[in-house]
């Protein structure tokens, strides 16, 4: 800083920069708050009858259909898991038989 430049002017310039940045940041926060409030009003409106009875009925039917489909798929998955366990048990048995047969074959 030169001797001719007054320290209070430098401090004032720095303060001015800080205030400008803070006002920009505050404007950004305000925009975000307004957007969030608008979204909240939109969601509240949808919960208070924003969807028609036909739409709600269609959604309820879709949920019921998906729940039935989910039950069917769970049953198929359980069945496949049971068959897989049976197949694994057979493989273990056959492996034991092969190992036991190989042990006996070497004794002859």
Buried (B, 14 or more C-beta within 10 A) or exposed (E): EEEEEEEEEEEEEEEEEEEEEEEEEEEEEEEEEEEEEEEEEEEEEEEEEEBEEEEEEEEEEEEEEEEEEEEEEEEEEEEEEEEEEEEEEEEEEEEEEEEEEEEEEEEE
